[in-house]
Amino acid sequence: MIVGYVRVSTVEQNESRQLVTMQRYNVEKLFQEKVSAKDINREELNKMLDFVREGDSIVIHDFSRLARSTKDLLHIMELLESKGVNLVSTKENIDSSTPTGKLMLTMIGAINEFERTNMLERQREGIAIAKAAGKYKGRKEIKVDNFEDYYNKYLSRAFNKSQLAKEIGVSRPTLNKLIKEYQSK
């Protein structure tokens, strides 16, 4: 079976160029999602990896749709290889069923990771320069009106942490930070 995987990072991004690729390769089953590829814990990716069987081929538009790091790409490739599944990346014109394709997968994964690391380094440098110039203040502080009331409900077990985070509209790590700050007062 020919299986396709389409991913964009945000809901604002358009996946139409990837969908054209899927049509060109006559993809029979498509897994599609709008989520960052910072790690491989993605719902549709995991569904696809569970779905594919020996002899199947997965078509992707390019490697960055599948993984952002060499480690993640190689992990996915090892899983596919153990299941007897082929990977075809159309942009890079690579087919993992060939020895050259396997070599190129490893090299391109390393280059993608290098590019991402450089981008993050440039971002950190830019933030440092902006801070030195007094133009960067960091993230805005999150303030929750009546946090003490919410915190007391949490202590009385009216809310667990997940419910409390949802109630006040923050992530769990942010809630942990708010609780820690409140407790230190």
C-alpha positions as CSV (number, residue, x, y, z in Angstrom):
1,M,0.0,0.0,0.0
2,I,1.2,3.5,-0.7
3,V,0.7,5.7,2.4
4,G,1.3,9.4,2.6
5,Y,2.2,11.7,5.4
6,V,1.5,15.5,5.3
7,R,2.4,17.9,8.1
8,V,2.6,21.6,8.6
9,S,3.6,23.3,11.8
10,T,0.7,25.7,12.3
11,V,-2.9,26.0,11.3
12,E,-2.1,29.1,9.3
13,Q,0.3,27.1,7.0
14,N,-0.9,25.6,3.8
15,E,-0.3,22.0,2.9
16,S,-1.4,22.2,-0.7
17,R,2.1,21.5,-2.3
18,Q,2.4,18.4,-0.2
19,L,-1.1,17.2,-1.2
20,V,-0.1,17.6,-4.9
21,T,2.8,15.2,-4.2
22,M,0.4,12.7,-2.6
23,Q,-1.9,12.8,-5.7
24,R,1.1,12.4,-8.0
25,Y,2.2,9.2,-6.2
26,N,-1.4,7.8,-6.0
27,V,-1.4,7.7,-2.2
28,E,-4.0,5.3,-1.0
29,K,-4.1,6.3,2.7
30,L,-3.2,9.7,3.9
31,F,-2.2,10.8,7.4
32,Q,-2.3,14.6,7.8
33,E,-1.7,16.9,10.8
34,K,-0.9,20.5,11.8
35,V,1.7,20.3,14.6
36,S,5.3,21.1,15.1
37,A,7.9,18.4,14.4
38,K,10.0,19.3,17.4
39,D,9.6,15.6,18.5
40,I,8.1,12.4,17.2
41,N,5.2,12.3,19.7
42,R,2.6,13.3,17.1
43,E,-0.8,11.7,16.9
44,E,-1.1,11.1,13.1
45,L,2.6,10.2,12.7
46,N,2.2,7.5,15.4
47,K,-1.1,6.3,13.8
48,M,0.7,6.0,10.5
49,L,3.7,4.1,12.0
50,D,1.3,1.7,13.6
51,F,-0.7,1.3,10.4
52,V,2.0,0.5,7.9
53,R,2.9,-3.1,7.2
54,E,5.7,-5.0,5.4
55,G,5.9,-4.0,1.7
56,D,4.2,-0.7,2.2
57,S,5.7,2.6,1.1
58,I,5.4,5.9,2.8
59,V,5.6,9.0,0.7
60,I,6.6,12.4,2.1
61,H,7.2,15.7,0.4
62,D,10.5,16.3,2.2
63,F,12.3,15.1,5.3
64,S,11.5,18.2,7.4
65,R,7.8,17.1,7.3
66,L,8.8,13.8,9.0
67,A,11.5,14.8,11.5
68,R,13.6,17.8,12.6
69,S,16.6,16.0,14.0
70,T,18.9,13.3,12.8
71,K,18.1,11.3,15.9
72,D,14.4,11.4,15.2
73,L,14.8,10.7,11.5
74,L,17.1,7.7,12.2
75,H,14.7,6.4,14.8
76,I,11.8,6.5,12.4
77,M,13.9,5.0,9.7
78,E,15.0,2.1,12.0
79,L,11.3,1.5,12.9
80,L,10.3,1.5,9.2
81,E,13.2,-0.8,8.3
82,S,12.3,-3.3,11.0
83,K,8.7,-3.4,9.7
84,G,9.9,-3.8,6.1
85,V,8.5,-0.4,5.0
86,N,10.0,1.8,2.3
87,L,10.3,5.6,2.6
88,V,10.2,7.9,-0.4
89,S,11.0,11.6,-0.1
90,T,10.0,13.4,-3.3
91,K,11.8,16.7,-2.8
92,E,15.1,15.0,-2.1
93,N,14.4,12.3,-4.7
94,I,15.4,9.5,-2.2
95,D,14.0,6.0,-1.9
96,S,15.1,4.1,1.2
97,S,14.9,0.8,-0.6
98,T,18.3,1.5,-2.2
99,P,21.7,1.6,-0.6
100,T,22.3,5.1,-1.9
101,G,18.9,6.1,-0.6
102,K,19.9,4.9,2.9
103,L,23.2,6.8,2.8
104,M,21.5,10.0,1.6
105,L,18.8,9.7,4.3
106,T,21.5,9.8,7.0
107,M,23.3,12.7,5.4
108,I,20.2,14.8,4.8
109,G,19.0,14.2,8.3
110,A,22.3,15.5,9.7
111,I,22.1,18.6,7.4
112,N,18.6,19.3,8.6
113,E,19.6,19.1,12.2
114,F,22.6,21.3,11.5
115,E,20.4,24.0,9.9
116,R,17.9,23.9,12.8
117,T,20.7,24.2,15.4
118,N,22.2,27.2,13.5
119,M,18.7,28.8,13.3
120,L,18.3,28.5,17.1
121,E,21.8,29.8,17.7
122,R,21.1,32.9,15.5
123,Q,17.8,33.4,17.4
124,R,19.6,33.3,20.8
125,E,22.3,35.7,19.5
126,G,19.6,38.1,18.3
127,I,17.8,38.0,21.6
128,A,21.1,38.7,23.5
129,I,21.7,41.7,21.3
130,A,18.2,43.0,21.7
131,K,18.5,42.5,25.5
132,A,21.7,44.5,25.6
133,A,20.0,47.3,23.6
134,G,17.1,47.2,26.1
135,K,14.7,46.2,23.3
136,Y,13.9,42.7,24.5
137,K,12.1,42.2,27.7
138,G,11.3,38.5,27.4
139,R,7.9,36.9,27.6
140,K,5.2,39.0,29.2
141,E,4.5,37.9,32.8
142,I,1.4,35.8,33.2
143,K,-0.9,37.2,35.8
144,V,-4.0,35.4,37.0
145,D,-6.6,37.4,38.8
146,N,-7.7,35.8,42.0
147,F,-5.0,33.1,41.8
148,E,-5.2,32.6,45.6
149,D,-8.9,31.5,45.1
150,Y,-7.9,29.0,42.4
151,Y,-4.9,27.8,44.5
152,N,-7.1,27.2,47.5
153,K,-9.6,25.2,45.3
154,Y,-6.6,23.1,44.2
155,L,-5.5,22.6,47.8
156,S,-9.0,21.5,48.7
157,R,-8.9,19.0,45.8
158,A,-11.7,20.7,44.0
159,F,-9.3,20.8,41.0
160,N,-6.4,18.6,40.0
161,K,-3.5,20.4,38.3
162,S,-4.8,19.6,34.8
163,Q,-8.2,21.0,35.6
164,L,-6.8,24.0,37.3
165,A,-4.5,24.8,34.3
166,K,-7.4,24.5,31.9
167,E,-9.6,26.6,34.2
168,I,-7.1,29.5,34.2
169,G,-6.0,29.0,30.6
170,V,-2.3,28.1,31.1
171,S,-0.1,25.1,30.4
172,R,0.8,22.7,33.1
173,P,4.5,23.9,33.3
174,T,3.2,27.5,33.5
175,L,0.8,26.5,36.3
176,N,3.7,24.8,38.2
177,K,5.7,28.1,37.9
178,L,2.7,30.1,39.1
179,I,2.3,27.8,42.1
180,K,6.0,27.9,42.9
181,E,6.0,31.7,42.8
182,Y,2.8,31.9,44.9
183,Q,4.2,29.6,47.5
184,S,7.5,31.5,47.8
185,K,5.6,34.8,48.7
